[in-house]
Amino acid sequence: GMQSTGSRRIKRSIYLDSNSVKFLSSKEIEKYKKINLLKDYIEKVSSEIEKFNKVKNIDLAPINGRQLTNIGMFRVYVELYLKNNSNINKNLTLLVRQKEPTFQGIPLEIYCFAKTIVWQEYEGIQSDLFEHLIPIIHEFDLLIFQNPTGNDFMGLKK
């Protein structure tokens, strides 16, 4: 399959700390509208949510309505980032999905295909992708899950 498509599969998860998942405030939504990849998405989905919530009496119980979340916004950002990346094959499966939460956090799986079968090029494309996504996670107020290290315990010693 790799030879006939000229592509190699990227299938990797980033484990997000479930304690960092939250609903977005209107101020945060406005901040995310400034991100070129998200602007059109936010305008479309905000309109849909507003229409839905009008009939749900969310003033009494906000849980009755729909709201945007930071994990959902990050998932959409990653998907749009991949769709706009010239090194990703848009003719093959491209998806970003949340998998079942585990004791290691919430896996956000990235599944797509690099436009190369050359191993070094593929590794470079994959590295560039995650070198962008890992630091950008903090822009969405999300944390990557990781087990405590010795440095974490050093901070407790006082």
Secondary structure by P-SEA (a helix, b strand, c coil): ccccccbbbbbbbbbcccccbbbbcaaaaaaaaaccccaaaaaaaaaaaaaaacccccccccccbbbbcaaaaaaaaaaaaaaacccccccccccccccccccccccbbbbbbcccccaaaaaaaaaaaaaaaaaacccccbbbbbcccaaaaaaacc
